[in-house]
Amino acid sequence: MSSPVEVLAPQVGTADQVTILRGVSWRTYESLLADIGDARSPRCAFRQGNLEIMSPSFWHERLGAFLGQLVTQYARARGIRVVGARSMTMRREDLERGVEPDGSFFIASAETMRRRRVYDAVNDPPPDLVIEVDITSGALDKFSIYQAFGVPEIWHFAEPDGFGLFGLEGDGYAKRDFSPSFPSLSADTIRRTLHELEENGESDALDLFDELTKVG
């Protein structure tokens, strides 16, 4: 029988610190969220009794923040209204699932959500796009959590695989060459921008992204 507690050891300086607890009740999960409150770290994900507690690394946070900038910048250049909710907690007891993405955006439902101050995962629409960064292998699979919520699009960065765009199809996600939310934005453009981020930093990467996606 496997241990109810599993600690995934990080690679020093790069990976996230992840602990997975098994056989956890929904009440325990909600109590932990209440204790953590609005703190940005640690973050929790829950799927049918499996609880992941993750302290994101510097690189994790940097990637998540930067990818969120790309969403906002791309939408603004095209006059597309978006509502960003960063790492808001999405949880539903009836689904036995909860998650805190690295970024979350309402696009098709921006008009519905722009005056909201509280998110109700049961009655409100799911985000149209979420950002998920996986630096430590073996962490809880969050795609199945997002699928249960009906999230249409995931921007996913994983090491060592890199960046991928995924769209919801039936009971799972399929890799896409272009963003479902922004049909003219390609995964390759985002990969090139992320490479520039690693090589030369945020400012140069954002300049390159503007050049690759310029309107007109």
N, C-alpha and C positions, 0 to 999 in steps of 0.2 A: 504494500500500500504506500502511495506517495505521501510525502509530508504535506500538511496543510499550509505550511509557510515555505515559500520559495523566494530566495534572494538572488537576483541576477547581478553578478559582480560587474561593475563598469570597467571600461578601459580608462585608465587615469587621464583626466583632462579632456576627454572627448565624449564619452558616453553618459547616458542618464543613469541615475541610481533608481533601480526598480525593485519593488517588493510585491510579490503576488501572494495573496491569501486565498485559500480555498475553503468552501463550506461556510461562507459568510452570509448572514441574514440581511434582508433588505433593511431592517431596523438598524442594524449595526452600521451599514453603509450610510444611511441618512444621519445617524448620530455623528459619524466621522465628518460628514460634510458640514454639519452644524458647528462642530468644534473648530474646523479649519476656517469657516466664515469666508470672507472675501479675499483671503490671502492668495497670491498668485502661485504659491508653491507650498506643499506638494499638490499635485493634481491626481484626481481619482477617476477610475473607470470601473464599471461594474457590469458583469454579464452572468446572470443566472448562478449566483453564488460565488463567482470568482471576482475578487477585488484586486485591482492594480493600484498601487500607490507609487507615484513617480515624481522624483525631483529632477526637473529638466536641467541639462547642462547649459553652459554658455552658448555653445554652437547650436543647440536645439532652439533656444530662445531667439537667437539671432536669425536663424532661418525662418522660424515661424513669423516673426515680426516683419522680416523683409518680404516674404510672400504675401503677407497682408497688405503691405504697401503697394505691391504690384496690382492687386485687385482694385484698390482704391484709385490708384493713378490711372489705370486703364479705363475704368468706368468714368472717371471725371473727364478725361480727354474726349469722351464720346457722349457726354451729357446723360449717362445712365445713372439713375438714382440707385444707390445701395445703402443698406443699413448694416453697419458692422457691429458685432457683439463679442468680438475677441474670444476669450475662453469661457464663455458662459456655461453654466452647468445645465445639461439636458438630461432629464431623468423621468422615467415612467415606471411606476411600480407594476402596472399591468403587463409590461413587457419584460420586467426584471432586468432593466438595462439603464445605465447612466454613463455619461461621458463628458469630458471637458476638452473640446478641440483646441488646437493651437490658433485657430482663427475661424470665425463663422460669419457668413454674409447672407443677408436677405436681398435678393435681386428682383425676381419676378414678384415677390411678395413685399417689396420695400414699402409700398404705399400703405399696406396693411399694418406693417410693424413700426413705422417711423415715429408714432406717438406713444408706443408702448414703453412702460417703465419696468414691467415684470413679464417674464416669459413663462407661458404655460404650455409645456410640451404636449399636453393632451389636446388642448383646444386651438393652439396657435400652429401655423404651418412650420415645418422644419426649415432650417436654413437651406438656401438654394445651393450654397457652396461652403464646404468646410476645408480647413487646412489641417493636415495631420503629419507630424514629423516623428519618425521612428529612428532613433539613434542606437538603441540597445536591442539586439536581436532577442527573440523569445518573449517579448512583452505581449500583453493581451491583444488579441486580434480585434481591432476596433471597427473593421469594415462591416462585420456582422451586426455591430451595434448601430452604426449609421444606416445600414440597410433596414433594420427594424423600425427606425424612425422615419424612413422614407427620404433621406437626404439625397438629392439628385446627383451631386457632383462632389468629388474629393480631389483636392490637390495633395499629393502624397510624396513626401521625401523620405527615403529609407537608405541607410548605409548597409551594404555597399552598392545598392542598385541605382541610387540616384532618384531623379524626379520623374513622376508620372501623373498624367491626368486620367481620372476614372469617372465613368458615368454609370448610373444605376440602370441595369437591364434585368427585368424579371426579379429573380431571387438573389442577384449578386451584382458585382461591378465588373465592367469591361474596360480595358485600357483604351483611351482615345488619343487620336493625334491632335484634336482641337477641343477646346473647352466647350462643353454643352451650354454654359451660360453666356460665353463670349465666342461665337462661332468662328471669328476671324483670328482668334488668339491660339497659337499653336504650342504644343508641349515643347517643341524644339526651341522656340523663342525663349521660353522660360528656362530651359536648360542652359542656353547660351548666356542668359542673364545671370544665372547662378554661378556659372563658371567665372564670369567677370567679377562677381561678388567675392569669390575666393581669391582671385588674382589681385584685384585692385580696390576692393571695398565698395561700400554702399553708393557713394556719389557717382562713381564711374559706371557702376552696374545700372543705376537708374537712368543715367544718360543713354546708355546702350539700349535699354528697354524702350525709352522714348523714340530712339532712332529706328528700332526694329518694328515698332508698332505705330509710327506716326500716321496721322489721319490726312488724307488728301494727297 
